Amino acid sequence: MVHALRETWRVLKPGGFLVDLRPISIDVPLYVLTDDGWKTTGMPDQSPDRVHDFAADQATRVLVGDGTLILVKRRYFSVSHYWNTFTALKQDVEEYWKEDVIISPEIWQQACQLYKSGRGKRRLHFPFRKKISLYQKVG
Amino acid sequence: MRSIRDPEGFEVKNLLIAAEFGGRQVLEIGCGNGWLTRQYAGHARQVIGIDPGFQDLLEARADQPVSMAHVTYAQLVGENLPFPSGSFDLALYSNSL
């Protein structure tokens, strides 16, 4: 990561900007949305992915530490993912997030029950937390 | 992905608040299938999106609007960039660092 950041630094113009936009592994609830409102099923465990957060934070700290980048600003926000079916959620978790997010059997069961018993249009909602950091090239 | 991702557009809104893209030459590292690229590229002068994933880049090119001729994609990794020093105003790590 540090090597990639240094290579990025090289191709930036003097005073150019580097934006680091990425998800952060903070546990957030999985929701079931129905015509009656929303209900939470519990918190999926995102801790397996925290090692990546830490490594990326460390890498940017190296370049800030040696004075080649300065942190200009940072923001946090949420990005929502919605699924219209329970099966689609399960397939996405299996295909894309198997290594990063652990959804316990209790949460799956709760989500399935709430989804099946919900009225009207039903959706599953997972609001990932994200971080965006703006750095400026020094030199 | 089978999900409906960010229908509120919060990701691009926050990106455009965080950084100024107007008139800038942008290198996006980890552009994937261009989902985010297409949303901000209209603000930039030139965008080069890179990603190691061949299939993702095929999707990015296929979904590229005709109006975005200033956007190009290349199969590259961030560790070894074939661009001269000082080529870009802005580099974006798009969920890829």
gemmi code that builds the backbone of each chain (N, CA, C; Angstrom):
import gemmi

chains = {
    "A": [
        ("MET", (0.817, -1.209, 0.000), (0.000, 0.000, 0.000), (0.852, 1.260, 0.000)),
        ("VAL", (1.902, 1.248, 0.826), (2.772, 2.428, 0.861), (3.415, 2.638, -0.511)),
        ("HIS", (3.818, 1.550, -1.149), (4.437, 1.658, -2.483), (3.444, 2.264, -3.486)),
        ("ALA", (2.193, 1.786, -3.438), (1.171, 2.320, -4.352), (0.928, 3.805, -4.080)),
        ("LEU", (0.902, 4.175, -2.813), (0.691, 5.587, -2.471), (1.860, 6.449, -2.959)),
        ("ARG", (3.061, 5.939, -2.848), (4.227, 6.712, -3.323), (4.195, 6.851, -4.852)),
        ("GLU", (3.728, 5.797, -5.514), (3.608, 5.850, -6.977), (2.521, 6.862, -7.372)),
        ("THR", (1.452, 6.883, -6.622), (0.389, 7.871, -6.872), (0.925, 9.284, -6.650)),
        ("TRP", (1.665, 9.436, -5.574), (2.281, 10.739, -5.260), (3.141, 11.208, -6.441)),
        ("ARG", (3.884, 10.264, -7.033), (4.781, 10.599, -8.151), (4.008, 11.174, -9.339)),
        ("VAL", (2.861, 10.572, -9.661), (2.139, 11.017, -10.867), (1.256, 12.240, -10.612)),
        ("LEU", (1.186, 12.682, -9.358), (0.432, 13.907, -9.071), (1.277, 15.135, -9.366)),
        ("LYS", (0.595, 16.177, -9.849), (1.282, 17.454, -10.031), (1.629, 18.036, -8.655)),
        ("PRO", (2.613, 18.922, -8.582), (2.893, 19.588, -7.308), (1.631, 20.284, -6.797)),
        ("GLY", (1.297, 20.056, -5.550), (0.080, 20.638, -4.978), (-1.184, 19.882, -5.346)),
        ("GLY", (-1.034, 18.765, -6.068), (-2.191, 17.952, -6.455), (-2.822, 17.263, -5.253)),
        ("PHE", (-3.981, 16.678, -5.491), (-4.758, 16.112, -4.380), (-4.931, 14.599, -4.522)),
        ("LEU", (-4.936, 13.946, -3.388), (-5.205, 12.510, -3.335), (-6.456, 12.313, -2.476)),
        ("VAL", (-7.426, 11.606, -3.021), (-8.664, 11.324, -2.291), (-8.701, 9.833, -1.954)),
        ("ASP", (-8.887, 9.543, -0.687), (-9.013, 8.150, -0.235), (-10.452, 7.953, 0.234)),
        ("LEU", (-11.232, 7.257, -0.597), (-12.648, 6.994, -0.294), (-12.795, 5.493, -0.062)),
        ("ARG", (-13.269, 5.133, 1.126), (-13.380, 3.687, 1.395), (-14.353, 3.409, 2.536)),
        ("PRO", (-14.868, 2.172, 2.551), (-15.743, 1.790, 3.663), (-14.933, 1.579, 4.923)),
        ("ILE", (-15.565, 1.805, 6.054), (-14.905, 1.502, 7.327), (-15.734, 0.453, 8.050)),
        ("SER", (-15.024, -0.410, 8.743), (-15.666, -1.606, 9.305), (-16.281, -1.337, 10.670)),
        ("ILE", (-17.225, -0.428, 10.689), (-17.981, -0.159, 11.912), (-19.274, -0.959, 11.821)),
        ("ASP", (-19.600, -1.675, 12.880), (-20.809, -2.487, 12.847), (-22.047, -1.602, 12.769)),
        ("VAL", (-22.914, -1.910, 11.835), (-24.177, -1.182, 11.678), (-25.292, -2.216, 11.540)),
        ("PRO", (-26.523, -1.845, 11.897), (-27.602, -2.839, 11.860), (-28.035, -3.181, 10.434)),
        ("LEU", (-28.539, -4.376, 10.301), (-29.245, -4.780, 9.081), (-30.730, -4.541, 9.348)),
        ("TYR", (-31.380, -3.813, 8.463), (-32.788, -3.460, 8.653), (-33.694, -4.226, 7.688)),
        ("VAL", (-34.910, -4.434, 8.122), (-35.962, -4.902, 7.227), (-36.980, -3.773, 7.115)),
        ("LEU", (-37.230, -3.341, 5.900), (-38.178, -2.246, 5.660), (-39.469, -2.824, 5.087)),
        ("THR", (-40.592, -2.426, 5.646), (-41.893, -2.874, 5.136), (-42.844, -1.674, 5.118)),
        ("ASP", (-44.058, -1.905, 4.710), (-45.049, -0.820, 4.724), (-45.337, -0.331, 6.149)),
        ("ASP", (-45.019, -1.150, 7.137), (-45.256, -0.775, 8.535), (-44.094, 0.005, 9.149)),
        ("GLY", (-43.012, 0.159, 8.397), (-41.843, 0.865, 8.931), (-40.614, -0.014, 8.869)),
        ("TRP", (-39.639, 0.263, 9.741), (-38.400, -0.524, 9.699), (-38.170, -1.214, 11.029)),
        ("LYS", (-37.500, -2.344, 10.936), (-37.113, -3.085, 12.140), (-35.682, -3.556, 11.965)),
        ("THR", (-34.937, -3.541, 13.062), (-33.555, -3.997, 12.982), (-33.467, -5.481, 13.340)),
        ("THR", (-32.529, -6.134, 12.689), (-32.357, -7.574, 12.923), (-31.154, -7.848, 13.809)),
        ("GLY", (-30.397, -6.811, 14.136), (-29.155, -6.974, 14.883), (-27.972, -6.499, 14.043)),
        ("MET", (-26.804, -6.597, 14.654), (-25.588, -6.053, 14.031), (-24.729, -7.156, 13.415)),
        ("PRO", (-24.624, -7.214, 12.099), (-23.609, -8.085, 11.498), (-22.212, -7.661, 11.960)),
        ("ASP", (-21.336, -8.612, 12.085), (-19.989, -8.380, 12.615), (-19.026, -8.064, 11.463)),
        ("GLN", (-18.522, -6.829, 11.443), (-17.602, -6.446, 10.362), (-16.136, -6.489, 10.809)),
        ("SER", (-15.892, -7.056, 11.969), (-14.522, -7.024, 12.506), (-13.476, -7.715, 11.623)),
        ("PRO", (-13.822, -8.757, 10.834), (-12.772, -9.368, 10.011), (-12.118, -8.396, 9.039)),
        ("ASP", (-12.831, -7.344, 8.672), (-12.283, -6.406, 7.695), (-11.458, -5.293, 8.340)),
        ("ARG", (-11.436, -5.258, 9.679), (-10.752, -4.136, 10.344), (-9.252, -4.151, 10.106)),
        ("VAL", (-8.713, -5.306, 9.823), (-7.280, -5.391, 9.535), (-6.938, -4.579, 8.276)),
        ("HIS", (-7.881, -4.545, 7.299), (-7.660, -3.742, 6.086), (-7.739, -2.244, 6.395)),
        ("ASP", (-8.701, -1.879, 7.242), (-8.804, -0.466, 7.659), (-7.496, -0.015, 8.287)),
        ("PHE", (-7.003, -0.855, 9.183), (-5.792, -0.515, 9.937), (-4.607, -0.371, 8.978)),
        ("ALA", (-4.475, -1.304, 8.047), (-3.351, -1.277, 7.099), (-3.411, -0.022, 6.216)),
        ("ALA", (-4.608, 0.320, 5.755), (-4.748, 1.512, 4.902), (-4.453, 2.783, 5.708)),
        ("ASP", (-4.944, 2.829, 6.949), (-4.659, 3.987, 7.807), (-3.161, 4.121, 8.052)),
        ("GLN", (-2.513, 2.992, 8.304), (-1.071, 2.995, 8.552), (-0.308, 3.512, 7.335)),
        ("ALA", (-0.729, 3.062, 6.150), (-0.033, 3.450, 4.913), (-0.124, 4.963, 4.682)),
        ("THR", (-1.311, 5.523, 4.887), (-1.439, 6.971, 4.676), (-0.650, 7.735, 5.748)),
        ("ARG", (-0.619, 7.165, 6.957), (0.135, 7.816, 8.027), (1.629, 7.893, 7.698)),
        ("VAL", (2.129, 6.896, 6.988), (3.554, 6.899, 6.618), (3.863, 8.112, 5.739)),
        ("LEU", (2.999, 8.360, 4.738), (3.264, 9.478, 3.822), (3.021, 10.835, 4.484)),
        ("VAL", (2.048, 10.868, 5.391), (1.844, 12.112, 6.137), (3.022, 12.337, 7.078)),
        ("GLY", (3.479, 11.234, 7.682), (4.594, 11.311, 8.632), (5.889, 11.778, 7.993)),
        ("ASP", (6.133, 11.370, 6.751), (7.395, 11.803, 6.130), (7.231, 13.112, 5.357)),
        ("GLY", (6.076, 13.737, 5.517), (5.896, 15.088, 4.985), (5.622, 15.167, 3.494)),
        ("THR", (5.247, 14.059, 2.876), (4.980, 14.107, 1.432), (3.505, 14.379, 1.129)),
        ("LEU", (2.648, 14.110, 2.110), (1.222, 14.431, 1.989), (0.777, 15.162, 3.247)),
        ("ILE", (-0.192, 16.075, 3.071), (-0.829, 16.644, 4.255), (-2.332, 16.357, 4.184)),
        ("LEU", (-2.906, 16.054, 5.331), (-4.351, 15.806, 5.396), (-5.068, 17.147, 5.376)),
        ("VAL", (-5.938, 17.332, 4.392), (-6.665, 18.601, 4.261), (-8.013, 18.513, 4.973)),
        ("LYS", (-8.761, 17.435, 4.701), (-10.044, 17.266, 5.389), (-10.498, 15.818, 5.340)),
        ("ARG", (-11.439, 15.515, 6.216), (-11.968, 14.146, 6.290), (-13.451, 14.233, 6.638)),
        ("ARG", (-14.244, 13.370, 6.001), (-15.685, 13.308, 6.271), (-16.096, 11.853, 6.441)),
        ("TYR", (-17.166, 11.661, 7.192), (-17.756, 10.329, 7.354), (-19.208, 10.393, 6.893)),
        ("PHE", (-19.668, 9.324, 6.277), (-21.060, 9.289, 5.816), (-21.495, 7.840, 5.646)),
        ("SER", (-22.772, 7.657, 5.354), (-23.310, 6.312, 5.137), (-23.757, 6.142, 3.696)),
        ("VAL", (-23.563, 4.944, 3.188), (-24.037, 4.591, 1.850), (-24.933, 3.367, 1.987)),
        ("SER", (-26.144, 3.494, 1.503), (-27.116, 2.419, 1.686), (-27.108, 1.423, 0.536)),
        ("HIS", (-27.256, 0.183, 0.905), (-27.533, -0.875, -0.076), (-28.910, -1.441, 0.280)),
        ("TYR", (-29.729, -1.673, -0.742), (-31.061, -2.240, -0.534), (-31.190, -3.518, -1.367)),
        ("TRP", (-31.865, -4.490, -0.804), (-32.172, -5.719, -1.547), (-33.682, -5.936, -1.516)),
        ("ASN", (-34.225, -6.307, -2.653), (-35.670, -6.550, -2.720), (-36.042, -7.953, -2.258)),
        ("THR", (-35.072, -8.853, -2.263), (-35.367, -10.209, -1.792), (-34.304, -10.670, -0.804)),
        ("PHE", (-34.719, -11.538, 0.072), (-33.828, -12.115, 1.062), (-32.744, -12.946, 0.362)),
        ("THR", (-33.133, -13.657, -0.690), (-32.187, -14.499, -1.437), (-31.079, -13.652, -2.061)),
        ("ALA", (-31.433, -12.505, -2.607), (-30.434, -11.632, -3.248), (-29.406, -11.163, -2.222)),
        ("LEU", (-29.863, -10.823, -1.017), (-28.934, -10.419, 0.039), (-27.978, -11.562, 0.363)),
        ("LYS", (-28.525, -12.748, 0.534), (-27.682, -13.899, 0.882), (-26.643, -14.158, -0.211)),
        ("GLN", (-27.063, -14.040, -1.463), (-26.132, -14.276, -2.579), (-25.022, -13.228, -2.603)),
        ("ASP", (-25.372, -11.956, -2.358), (-24.350, -10.900, -2.358), (-23.363, -11.085, -1.220)),
        ("VAL", (-23.870, -11.424, -0.045), (-22.980, -11.647, 1.098), (-22.026, -12.791, 0.795)),
        ("GLU", (-22.565, -13.866, 0.236), (-21.743, -15.045, -0.079), (-20.693, -14.719, -1.138)),
        ("GLU", (-21.100, -13.926, -2.134), (-20.219, -13.676, -3.271), (-19.190, -12.575, -3.022)),
        ("TYR", (-19.600, -11.511, -2.289), (-18.734, -10.333, -2.189), (-18.186, -10.066, -0.788)),
        ("TRP", (-18.907, -10.442, 0.251), (-18.517, -10.008, 1.599), (-18.245, -11.158, 2.554)),
        ("LYS", (-18.107, -12.344, 1.997), (-17.934, -13.526, 2.837), (-16.751, -13.380, 3.795)),
        ("GLU", (-15.678, -12.755, 3.296), (-14.462, -12.616, 4.100), (-14.549, -11.444, 5.075)),
        ("ASP", (-15.475, -10.528, 4.833), (-15.454, -9.256, 5.559), (-16.571, -9.076, 6.574)),
        ("VAL", (-17.691, -9.705, 6.349), (-18.861, -9.493, 7.207), (-19.389, -10.854, 7.685)),
        ("ILE", (-19.568, -10.960, 8.994), (-20.138, -12.195, 9.530), (-21.567, -11.905, 9.970)),
        ("ILE", (-22.497, -12.601, 9.365), (-23.900, -12.474, 9.776), (-24.266, -13.761, 10.494)),
        ("SER", (-24.551, -13.616, 11.779), (-24.782, -14.796, 12.614), (-26.083, -15.491, 12.200)),
        ("PRO", (-26.208, -16.774, 12.523), (-27.461, -17.488, 12.223), (-28.673, -16.814, 12.855)),
        ("GLU", (-28.491, -16.215, 14.041), (-29.611, -15.532, 14.720), (-30.086, -14.324, 13.907)),
        ("ILE", (-29.123, -13.583, 13.354), (-29.498, -12.404, 12.551), (-30.177, -12.838, 11.248)),
        ("TRP", (-29.630, -13.884, 10.621), (-30.284, -14.385, 9.401), (-31.717, -14.813, 9.699)),
        ("GLN", (-31.886, -15.512, 10.810), (-33.221, -16.026, 11.167), (-34.191, -14.866, 11.425)),
        ("GLN", (-33.690, -13.886, 12.182), (-34.514, -12.706, 12.497), (-34.884, -11.961, 11.206)),
        ("ALA", (-33.894, -11.785, 10.331), (-34.154, -11.085, 9.075), (-35.171, -11.841, 8.229)),
        ("CYS", (-35.016, -13.140, 8.183), (-35.927, -13.966, 7.381), (-37.355, -13.881, 7.923)),
        ("GLN", (-37.485, -13.965, 9.255), (-38.820, -13.898, 9.876), (-39.480, -12.542, 9.619)),
        ("LEU", (-38.702, -11.467, 9.845), (-39.257, -10.121, 9.650), (-39.629, -9.892, 8.181)),
        ("TYR", (-38.788, -10.399, 7.293), (-39.052, -10.229, 5.864), (-40.331, -10.971, 5.472)),
        ("LYS", (-40.450, -12.207, 5.933), (-41.620, -13.013, 5.555), (-42.915, -12.478, 6.156)),
        ("SER", (-42.812, -11.935, 7.374), (-44.036, -11.473, 8.042), (-44.387, -10.026, 7.712)),
        ("GLY", (-43.490, -9.340, 6.982), (-43.716, -7.924, 6.683), (-44.839, -7.717, 5.677)),
        ("ARG", (-45.476, -6.541, 5.763), (-46.578, -6.213, 4.851), (-46.063, -5.357, 3.704)),
        ("GLY", (-46.716, -5.493, 2.555), (-46.464, -4.619, 1.414), (-45.085, -4.823, 0.814)),
        ("LYS", (-44.514, -3.725, 0.308), (-43.198, -3.812, -0.318), (-42.152, -4.039, 0.774)),
        ("ARG", (-41.374, -5.082, 0.625), (-40.373, -5.404, 1.642), (-38.977, -5.278, 1.044)),
        ("ARG", (-38.092, -4.705, 1.840), (-36.700, -4.582, 1.396), (-35.770, -4.783, 2.586)),
        ("LEU", (-34.570, -5.205, 2.287), (-33.527, -5.291, 3.309), (-32.552, -4.149, 3.078)),
        ("HIS", (-32.080, -3.558, 4.158), (-31.294, -2.327, 4.066), (-30.054, -2.445, 4.945)),
        ("PHE", (-28.894, -2.176, 4.327), (-27.634, -2.213, 5.077), (-26.891, -0.907, 4.799)),
        ("PRO", (-26.762, -0.028, 5.795), (-26.111, 1.270, 5.583), (-24.621, 1.226, 5.955)),
        ("PHE", (-23.758, 0.980, 4.979), (-22.314, 0.938, 5.241), (-21.805, 2.322, 5.626)),
        ("ARG", (-20.876, 2.360, 6.560), (-20.212, 3.619, 6.890), (-19.003, 3.785, 5.979)),
        ("LYS", (-18.773, 5.009, 5.550), (-17.626, 5.290, 4.689), (-16.860, 6.504, 5.198)),
        ("LYS", (-15.618, 6.552, 4.765), (-14.734, 7.660, 5.155), (-14.122, 8.226, 3.884)),
        ("ILE", (-14.051, 9.540, 3.796), (-13.391, 10.151, 2.653), (-12.353, 11.136, 3.189)),
        ("SER", (-11.124, 10.952, 2.742), (-10.027, 11.801, 3.219), (-9.391, 12.482, 2.013)),
        ("LEU", (-9.139, 13.771, 2.163), (-8.492, 14.539, 1.101), (-7.089, 14.925, 1.570)),
        ("TYR", (-6.091, 14.535, 0.777), (-4.693, 14.857, 1.074), (-4.144, 15.731, -0.051)),
        ("GLN", (-3.167, 16.559, 0.287), (-2.496, 17.369, -0.738), (-1.029, 16.999, -0.813)),
        ("LYS", (-0.553, 16.926, -2.046), (0.857, 16.600, -2.276), (1.744, 17.771, -1.857)),
        ("VAL", (2.772, 17.439, -1.109), (3.770, 18.431, -0.731), (5.005, 18.172, -1.584)),
        ("GLY", (5.540, 19.207, -2.154), (6.758, 19.033, -2.941), (6.484, 18.752, -4.406)),
    ],
    "B": [
        ("MET", (-23.377, -7.287, -8.337), (-24.151, -7.067, -7.116), (-25.641, -7.044, -7.441)),
        ("ARG", (-26.394, -7.638, -6.543), (-27.843, -7.674, -6.726), (-28.537, -6.535, -5.977)),
        ("SER", (-27.751, -5.801, -5.205), (-28.348, -4.740, -4.394), (-28.585, -3.481, -5.229)),
        ("ILE", (-29.478, -2.649, -4.693), (-29.640, -1.295, -5.216), (-28.694, -0.452, -4.373)),
        ("ARG", (-27.644, 0.039, -5.023), (-26.560, 0.681, -4.280), (-26.709, 2.191, -4.270)),
        ("ASP", (-26.799, 2.751, -3.101), (-26.768, 4.199, -2.898), (-27.729, 4.964, -3.811)),
        ("PRO", (-29.030, 4.622, -3.796), (-29.963, 5.357, -4.672), (-30.061, 6.834, -4.316)),
        ("GLU", (-29.662, 7.179, -3.084), (-29.708, 8.590, -2.661), (-28.545, 9.397, -3.238)),
        ("GLY", (-27.540, 8.698, -3.751), (-26.378, 9.387, -4.327), (-25.464, 10.025, -3.302)),
        ("PHE", (-25.439, 9.491, -2.082), (-24.622, 10.096, -1.021), (-23.119, 9.973, -1.306)),
        ("GLU", (-22.731, 8.891, -1.994), (-21.298, 8.682, -2.218), (-20.728, 9.792, -3.116)),
        ("VAL", (-21.397, 10.027, -4.230), (-20.865, 11.055, -5.136), (-21.050, 12.453, -4.545)),
        ("LYS", (-22.141, 12.661, -3.800), (-22.340, 13.974, -3.166), (-21.191, 14.282, -2.207)),
        ("ASN", (-20.835, 13.293, -1.391), (-19.743, 13.500, -0.438), (-18.401, 13.643, -1.139)),
        ("LEU", (-18.238, 12.917, -2.239), (-16.995, 13.032, -3.012), (-16.844, 14.447, -3.574)),
        ("LEU", (-17.935, 14.980, -4.114), (-17.870, 16.307, -4.730), (-17.751, 17.416, -3.689)),
        ("ILE", (-18.225, 17.141, -2.477), (-18.026, 18.107, -1.386), (-16.569, 18.076, -0.928)),
        ("ALA", (-15.999, 16.881, -0.889), (-14.637, 16.729, -0.355), (-13.573, 17.274, -1.301)),
        ("ALA", (-13.796, 17.123, -2.600), (-12.739, 17.501, -3.548), (-13.312, 18.253, -4.738)),
        ("GLU", (-12.503, 19.148, -5.266), (-12.893, 19.943, -6.438), (-12.445, 19.199, -7.706)),
        ("PHE", (-13.398, 18.851, -8.564), (-13.081, 18.109, -9.794), (-13.073, 19.009, -11.031)),
        ("GLY", (-13.630, 20.187, -10.907), (-13.815, 21.076, -12.058), (-12.508, 21.346, -12.811)),
        ("GLY", (-12.468, 20.980, -14.092), (-11.321, 21.267, -14.930), (-10.082, 20.446, -14.634)),
        ("ARG", (-10.228, 19.430, -13.828), (-9.045, 18.684, -13.391), (-8.833, 17.375, -14.155)),
        ("GLN", (-7.567, 16.999, -14.232), (-7.200, 15.691, -14.785), (-7.160, 14.701, -13.624)),
        ("VAL", (-7.961, 13.661, -13.744), (-8.185, 12.756, -12.610), (-7.707, 11.347, -12.965)),
        ("LEU", (-7.012, 10.740, -12.025), (-6.672, 9.320, -12.114), (-7.471, 8.602, -11.033)),
        ("GLU", (-8.330, 7.673, -11.437), (-9.094, 6.900, -10.458), (-8.488, 5.505, -10.336)),
        ("ILE", (-8.068, 5.167, -9.145), (-7.395, 3.890, -8.903), (-8.404, 2.927, -8.287)),
        ("GLY", (-8.681, 1.850, -8.991), (-9.693, 0.896, -8.516), (-11.090, 1.312, -8.959)),
        ("CYS", (-11.213, 1.667, -10.225), (-12.492, 2.194, -10.725), (-13.563, 1.108, -10.856)),
        ("GLY", (-13.152, -0.160, -10.824), (-14.130, -1.246, -10.966), (-14.901, -1.131, -12.260)),
        ("ASN", (-16.211, -1.263, -12.172), (-17.042, -1.199, -13.381), (-17.474, 0.234, -13.732)),
        ("GLY", (-16.838, 1.205, -13.102), (-17.102, 2.608, -13.450), (-18.361, 3.180, -12.820)),
        ("TRP", (-18.911, 2.477, -11.827), (-20.159, 2.915, -11.192), (-20.025, 4.329, -10.634)),
        ("LEU", (-18.934, 4.595, -9.913), (-18.736, 5.933, -9.345), (-18.173, 6.900, -10.403)),
        ("THR", (-17.324, 6.380, -11.260), (-16.694, 7.207, -12.297), (-17.742, 7.970, -13.111)),
        ("ARG", (-18.759, 7.242, -13.538), (-19.802, 7.852, -14.382), (-20.536, 8.979, -13.658)),
        ("GLN", (-20.546, 8.918, -12.323), (-21.302, 9.914, -11.562), (-20.552, 11.228, -11.373)),
        ("TYR", (-19.216, 11.169, -11.296), (-18.477, 12.420, -11.080), (-17.776, 12.933, -12.346)),
        ("ALA", (-17.622, 12.041, -13.355), (-16.761, 12.367, -14.503), (-17.212, 13.626, -15.250)),
        ("GLY", (-18.493, 13.926, -15.209), (-18.995, 15.117, -15.888), (-18.399, 16.402, -15.348)),
        ("HIS", (-17.860, 16.337, -14.134), (-17.272, 17.530, -13.521), (-15.794, 17.705, -13.878)),
        ("ALA", (-15.158, 16.638, -14.359), (-13.704, 16.668, -14.573), (-13.374, 16.952, -16.032)),
        ("ARG", (-12.131, 17.387, -16.263), (-11.687, 17.645, -17.642), (-11.307, 16.339, -18.331)),
        ("GLN", (-10.606, 15.483, -17.600), (-10.181, 14.202, -18.149), (-10.126, 13.195, -17.004)),
        ("VAL", (-10.571, 11.977, -17.266), (-10.525, 10.924, -16.250), (-9.900, 9.671, -16.867)),
        ("ILE", (-8.921, 9.125, -16.155), (-8.406, 7.801, -16.509), (-8.719, 6.887, -15.330)),
        ("GLY", (-9.527, 5.869, -15.584), (-9.873, 4.899, -14.544), (-9.041, 3.649, -14.730)),
        ("ILE", (-8.404, 3.210, -13.661), (-7.604, 1.986, -13.776), (-8.104, 0.945, -12.790)),
        ("ASP", (-7.968, -0.297, -13.183), (-8.391, -1.409, -12.334), (-7.695, -2.675, -12.850)),
        ("PRO", (-7.356, -3.598, -11.957), (-6.756, -4.848, -12.447), (-7.781, -5.809, -13.043)),
        ("GLY", (-9.058, -5.560, -12.803), (-10.103, -6.512, -13.210), (-10.570, -6.307, -14.645)),
        ("PHE", (-10.273, -7.269, -15.498), (-10.614, -7.152, -16.919), (-12.132, -7.084, -17.135)),
        ("GLN", (-12.861, -7.970, -16.452), (-14.313, -8.025, -16.631), (-14.977, -6.712, -16.193)),
        ("ASP", (-14.505, -6.172, -15.057), (-15.044, -4.893, -14.588), (-14.825, -3.792, -15.618)),
        ("LEU", (-13.644, -3.788, -16.234), (-13.334, -2.744, -17.222), (-14.186, -2.889, -18.480)),
        ("LEU", (-14.484, -4.133, -18.834), (-15.391, -4.341, -19.981), (-16.757, -3.721, -19.687)),
        ("GLU", (-17.237, -3.940, -18.468), (-18.533, -3.354, -18.071), (-18.455, -1.834, -18.072)),
        ("ALA", (-17.351, -1.318, -17.550), (-17.191, 0.143, -17.486), (-17.252, 0.752, -18.884)),
        ("ARG", (-16.566, 0.127, -19.815), (-16.553, 0.655, -21.196), (-17.928, 0.509, -21.844)),
        ("ALA", (-18.581, -0.620, -21.567), (-19.890, -0.868, -22.186), (-20.940, 0.125, -21.675)),
        ("ASP", (-20.821, 0.502, -20.405), (-21.829, 1.387, -19.802), (-21.491, 2.866, -19.933)),
        ("GLN", (-20.404, 3.166, -20.598), (-19.974, 4.560, -20.670), (-20.869, 5.378, -21.594)),
        ("PRO", (-21.442, 6.463, -21.109), (-22.270, 7.297, -21.981), (-21.431, 7.932, -23.096)),
        ("VAL", (-22.068, 8.173, -24.225), (-21.383, 8.781, -25.368), (-20.806, 10.145, -24.989)),
        ("SER", (-21.494, 10.824, -24.073), (-21.063, 12.171, -23.679), (-19.776, 12.162, -22.860)),
        ("MET", (-19.271, 10.989, -22.516), (-18.080, 10.939, -21.664), (-16.859, 10.448, -22.433)),
        ("ALA", (-16.603, 11.108, -23.549), (-15.447, 10.739, -24.364), (-14.133, 11.092, -23.667)),
        ("HIS", (-14.211, 11.929, -22.638), (-12.989, 12.320, -21.909), (-12.621, 11.307, -20.827)),
        ("VAL", (-13.371, 10.192, -20.760), (-13.089, 9.146, -19.772), (-12.515, 7.930, -20.495)),
        ("THR", (-11.372, 7.450, -20.019), (-10.793, 6.227, -20.586), (-10.468, 5.268, -19.444)),
        ("TYR", (-10.417, 3.991, -19.788), (-10.143, 2.961, -18.779), (-8.934, 2.141, -19.216)),
        ("ALA", (-8.172, 1.676, -18.240), (-6.993, 0.862, -18.544), (-6.815, -0.204, -17.472)),
        ("GLN", (-6.337, -1.364, -17.898), (-6.099, -2.458, -16.955), (-4.701, -2.292, -16.356)),
        ("LEU", (-4.639, -1.705, -15.180), (-3.363, -1.401, -14.527), (-3.511, -1.575, -13.020)),
        ("VAL", (-2.369, -1.702, -12.349), (-2.378, -1.711, -10.884), (-1.703, -0.435, -10.384)),
        ("GLY", (-2.107, -0.006, -9.199), (-1.614, 1.260, -8.659), (-0.135, 1.276, -8.338)),
        ("GLU", (0.448, 0.105, -8.159), (1.868, 0.045, -7.764), (2.816, 0.393, -8.908)),
        ("ASN", (2.333, 0.335, -10.152), (3.217, 0.545, -11.297), (2.458, 1.318, -12.371)),
        ("LEU", (2.576, 2.630, -12.327), (1.771, 3.473, -13.218), (2.609, 3.954, -14.398)),
        ("PRO", (2.130, 3.746, -15.628), (2.912, 4.114, -16.814), (2.718, 5.571, -17.233)),
        ("PHE", (2.615, 6.444, -16.249), (2.391, 7.856, -16.551), (3.608, 8.668, -16.091)),
        ("PRO", (3.928, 9.728, -16.835), (5.043, 10.577, -16.395), (4.739, 11.232, -15.046)),
        ("SER", (5.780, 11.577, -14.345), (5.601, 12.285, -13.067), (4.838, 13.583, -13.307)),
        ("GLY", (3.991, 13.924, -12.345), (3.258, 15.184, -12.429), (2.194, 15.228, -13.506)),
        ("SER", (1.520, 14.099, -13.760), (0.522, 14.043, -14.844), (-0.884, 14.469, -14.406)),
        ("PHE", (-1.199, 14.311, -13.132), (-2.602, 14.447, -12.701), (-2.774, 15.512, -11.613)),
        ("ASP", (-3.947, 16.135, -11.670), (-4.307, 17.097, -10.614), (-4.858, 16.379, -9.397)),
        ("LEU", (-5.505, 15.246, -9.643), (-6.208, 14.575, -8.548), (-6.155, 13.057, -8.758)),
        ("ALA", (-5.851, 12.344, -7.707), (-5.894, 10.877, -7.746), (-6.940, 10.415, -6.744)),
        ("LEU", (-7.793, 9.524, -7.200), (-8.886, 9.035, -6.337), (-8.734, 7.535, -6.113)),
        ("TYR", (-8.572, 7.172, -4.861), (-8.649, 5.754, -4.493), (-10.124, 5.460, -4.220)),
        ("SER", (-10.724, 4.740, -5.118), (-12.159, 4.509, -5.059), (-12.440, 3.163, -4.400)),
        ("ASN", (-12.560, 3.195, -3.088), (-12.793, 1.966, -2.316), (-11.687, 0.952, -2.592)),
        ("SER", (-10.459, 1.412, -2.767), (-9.399, 0.506, -3.214), (-8.127, 0.560, -2.395)),
        ("LEU", (-8.009, 1.496, -1.458), (-6.754, 1.524, -0.691), (-6.755, 0.445, 0.376)),
    ],
}
model = gemmi.Model(1)
for chain_id, residues in chains.items():
    chain = gemmi.Chain(chain_id)
    for i, (resn, *xyz) in enumerate(residues, 1):
        res = gemmi.Residue()
        res.name, res.seqid = resn, gemmi.SeqId(i, " ")
        for name, pos in zip(("N", "CA", "C"), xyz):
            atom = gemmi.Atom()
            atom.name, atom.element = name, gemmi.Element(name[0])
            atom.pos, atom.b_iso = gemmi.Position(*pos), 0.0
            res.add_atom(atom)
        chain.add_residue(res)
    model.add_chain(chain)
structure = gemmi.Structure()
structure.add_model(model)
structure.setup_entities()
